[in-house]
Amino acid sequence: PSSRKQWKKLNFQEQKYASCVGYGKDLWNALREDTADLVICRSGSQHFRLPWDCLRSEMKKDWMELGLTRSMLDEGVPSPLTDTSFGDLNPVQQSAALRIGYREWLW
């Protein structure tokens, strides 16, 4: 797993994602021995969200479909649709939520 590699052995994408969640070379190398497998979740679920700049363009579109903007996502502001049941989302919004990583029971 990536969490067991030294910073210099991470590929560009791994370094990019690690940087987006607050790691730099020194911190990564200092913690890697004591850290259990680090999982960088790219689903955008309610438990973990990557900053806007770390998202692929398709995922940015999905978040926007759910009413979130760059600043809302970066600041952890919930979707204006939070109080809407999954079944009441329109089909495009449901598809976006599913691609991000939500499921009906999680929404």
N, C-alpha and C positions, 0 to 999 in steps of 0.2 A: 504493500500500500504506500501511497504518497507520504503518509505521515512518518514512515520509517526512513525516508531518503533525506540526505543532506540537501540543503537549498540548491547547491550547484548541480545536483543530479536531478532536480525537478525540471520537467520540460517547460517551455514558455507558458503554455496554458495553465499548468499546475501553479507556477509562480504567480501568474495573473490572478487566479482565483484566491490563492493564499493571501496575496496583497490586498485584494478587495475585502477580505474579512479581518484585516488588521495585522497580518503577519509580515515581517520583513526578514531578511537573511539572519540577523542575529537572534531574534526571538524564535524563529522557526528552529534553528539549530540548537538553541538552548533547551527548548521544550520537547524536541522530537523523541528523545530517549525516554522521557517520563510520560509521554502522551499515549494513551491507547489509540487505536485506529481513529484518525481524524476523518470524519465524513463531511465533505462539503456538499451540502444538499442544494441542488440547483432547481428544485421543484418550485420554490417560492411558497411553500406551505406556510401556514400561520405560525409554525414553530421556528422557521428560519427564512429570512429573506435576504437575498443578495442586494447590494446597492445597485441602483439603476445602471451605472456604467458597466457592471459585470454581466448584464443580461444580454442574451442574443436579441436581435431585432424582432423576431417572431414572438418572444416572450414579452417584450415591451408592448407590443400590439395587444397581446392577451390581457396584460394588466390594465392598459388603457380601456379595453372593452369592458372591464369591470369597474371603471370609473376612477382608477388611480392615476396620478401624475407622478412625474419624477420626484418632486419634493415630498409628496405624500408617502411614496414607497421608501425613500431614503430616511424619512423621519418616523416610519412605523405607523403612520396614520392609517386606520382601517378603511376599507372600501366603503363608499356610501351605500353599497348594496348589502352590507353586513346583516342588516335586519330583514333582508329579503330571503325567503326560503329558496332552496335550490330549485324546487319545482316551479317557482314563480319567475326565475330568470328566463330570459328569452333563449332560444336555441343557440344563438351565437355566443351569448354570455356563458351558457352551460358548457359549451365546447371549450371556450377560453379557460374556464375554471378547471376543467378536467386536464387540459394540457399543462396548466401550471402545477397541478399535483393535488388539487382538491378532489374530493369525492362527495357524493350527495350527503353521506353521513358525517363528513368532516366539515362541510360548509356551514 
